[in-house]
Amino acid sequence: MMERKWGQGRSGFFAFEDLDVYGLAVDFAASIYELSAVFPDAERFGLTSQIRRASTSVALNIAEGRGRGTDPDFARFLWQARGSVFECVSAVHLARRLTFLAADDGTDVLEQAHVLSSKLTALIHRLTPPRRPA
């Protein structure tokens, strides 16, 4: 796993840069790029491209959603980010099945995905008002 580079005592110019989930998402994407570097060249436009696009989508959706200005809009983008995390998890499982990775490769990335998805879920719940019974 790559050493965490994001958010070490810095404050960003944009509101999303100070969010813990954003820093985790940047680190997650970097780890996915590192992990997928060993995929076969024949997969450059297949699984390699797909997992990398999904991983970058996490941070990009957090940033775009935060820029929308309302909590419901932000929450909707966070749901998209969470879905992209799950897409990456599935891609790691597929890469293992196709033997692009060894059975234990990607464990750190899956742990990152678990933490990131949990934090995204918690943030979504904080942004979403509880529903009142009808």
DOKOL-573083 format. One record per residue (C-alpha): residue number from 1; residue in one letter; x, y, z. Coordinates in steps of 0.001 Angstrom, whole numbers. Layout:
! residues N
REC,NUM,A,X,Y,Z
...
***
This chain:
! residues 134
REC,1,M,0,0,0
REC,2,M,1209,3486,-789
REC,3,E,2055,5787,2084
REC,4,R,-654,8346,2693
REC,5,K,391,11643,1141
REC,6,W,-2791,13631,1392
REC,7,G,-3814,16036,4126
REC,8,Q,-667,16085,6221
REC,9,G,-1309,19343,8070
REC,10,R,-2516,21326,5089
REC,11,S,-5653,23238,4477
REC,12,G,-6951,23372,934
REC,13,F,-8229,26268,-1090
REC,14,F,-11442,24382,-1793
REC,15,A,-13872,23036,800
REC,16,F,-13622,19443,-447
REC,17,E,-9864,19376,85
REC,18,D,-10319,19458,3862
REC,19,L,-12665,16460,3921
REC,20,D,-11134,13271,5303
REC,21,V,-13041,11201,2735
REC,22,Y,-11481,13218,-80
REC,23,G,-7956,12509,1157
REC,24,L,-8801,8844,1572
REC,25,A,-10225,8789,-1967
REC,26,V,-7045,10294,-3440
REC,27,D,-4946,7741,-1566
REC,28,F,-7297,4958,-2709
REC,29,A,-6956,5963,-6381
REC,30,A,-3164,6057,-6075
REC,31,S,-3201,2559,-4550
REC,32,I,-5439,1270,-7351
REC,33,Y,-3059,2692,-9971
REC,34,E,-149,982,-8247
REC,35,L,-2010,-2329,-7933
REC,36,S,-3228,-2337,-11542
REC,37,A,231,-1603,-12930
REC,38,V,890,-5365,-12996
REC,39,F,-2190,-6202,-15081
REC,40,P,-1383,-7621,-18532
REC,41,D,-808,-5169,-21382
REC,42,A,-3750,-6765,-23185
REC,43,E,-5978,-5352,-20408
REC,44,R,-4864,-1751,-20930
REC,45,F,-8244,-862,-22440
REC,46,G,-10166,-3431,-20421
REC,47,L,-10010,-4052,-16688
REC,48,T,-7013,-1753,-16130
REC,49,S,-8853,1201,-17613
REC,50,Q,-12105,327,-15850
REC,51,I,-10646,1,-12351
REC,52,R,-8597,3163,-12756
REC,53,R,-11571,5201,-13996
REC,54,A,-13709,3896,-11137
REC,55,S,-11039,4758,-8561
REC,56,T,-10582,8315,-9824
REC,57,S,-14346,8732,-9947
REC,58,V,-14488,8460,-6156
REC,59,A,-12456,11620,-5498
REC,60,L,-13952,13431,-8481
REC,61,N,-17515,12816,-7293
REC,62,I,-16655,14025,-3802
REC,63,A,-15182,17217,-5227
REC,64,E,-18011,17846,-7679
REC,65,G,-20696,17084,-5109
REC,66,R,-19181,19426,-2536
REC,67,G,-19182,22159,-5147
REC,68,R,-22919,21810,-5802
REC,69,G,-23800,23854,-2751
REC,70,T,-26617,21842,-1185
REC,71,D,-26538,18871,1166
REC,72,P,-28968,16766,-919
REC,73,D,-26851,17296,-4055
REC,74,F,-23661,16515,-2159
REC,75,A,-25209,13341,-723
REC,76,R,-26240,12191,-4212
REC,77,F,-22642,12552,-5449
REC,78,L,-21372,10733,-2367
REC,79,W,-23660,7809,-3243
REC,80,Q,-22039,7779,-6703
REC,81,A,-18582,7832,-5106
REC,82,R,-19548,4918,-2848
REC,83,G,-20764,2955,-5859
REC,84,S,-17409,3516,-7557
REC,85,V,-15620,2135,-4482
REC,86,F,-17744,-1009,-4777
REC,87,E,-16940,-1200,-8490
REC,88,C,-13222,-1220,-7616
REC,89,V,-13749,-3985,-5053
REC,90,S,-15467,-6093,-7688
REC,91,A,-12657,-5413,-10157
REC,92,V,-10056,-6589,-7629
REC,93,H,-12009,-9824,-7158
REC,94,L,-12185,-10285,-10928
REC,95,A,-8454,-9572,-11319
REC,96,R,-7728,-12268,-8745
REC,97,R,-10047,-14715,-10484
REC,98,L,-8337,-14047,-13828
REC,99,T,-4939,-14418,-12094
REC,100,F,-3867,-10862,-12914
REC,101,L,-3240,-10698,-9158
REC,102,A,-2234,-13345,-6659
REC,103,A,-4918,-14441,-4219
REC,104,D,-3544,-12199,-1459
REC,105,D,-2685,-9197,-3652
REC,106,G,-4995,-6259,-3180
REC,107,T,-5801,-6953,458
REC,108,D,-4611,-3476,1464
REC,109,V,-6740,-1896,-1263
REC,110,L,-9783,-3837,-83
REC,111,E,-9159,-2606,3463
REC,112,Q,-8909,966,2155
REC,113,A,-12179,430,283
REC,114,H,-13894,-760,3455
REC,115,V,-12785,2286,5454
REC,116,L,-13616,4680,2624
REC,117,S,-17081,3247,1991
REC,118,S,-17868,3330,5721
REC,119,K,-16837,6978,5993
REC,120,L,-18785,7887,2857
REC,121,T,-21862,6189,4303
REC,122,A,-21475,8057,7601
REC,123,L,-21144,11383,5780
REC,124,I,-24188,10628,3633
REC,125,H,-26228,9916,6759
REC,126,R,-25080,13181,8345
REC,127,L,-26181,15105,5246
REC,128,T,-29496,13334,4876
REC,129,P,-32237,14401,7287
REC,130,P,-34039,11547,9035
REC,131,R,-37376,10673,7512
REC,132,R,-40417,11347,9617
REC,133,P,-43000,8596,9895
REC,134,A,-46082,9252,7787
***
